């Protein structure tokens, strides 16, 4: 697995962890972020490389900072 794929997977896991900790469904968060549910699912699974802007939208809708989204401390 490449470094890029590892990073995508780690960010996806982090988003999923934050979303679940706030008891928000994938469907609800995807709708709030104006992202198709299937695309959001792929993002959480590490199958896509989200832009910084997309990560900011997700962070805002989760009520966390962008730093919280890209922090890799809790994903190992």
Buried (B, 14 or more C-beta within 10 A) or exposed (E): EEEEEEBBBBBBBBBBEBBEEEEBEBEEBBBBBEBEBEBBBBBBEBEBEBEEEBBBBBBEBBEBEBEBBBBEEEEE
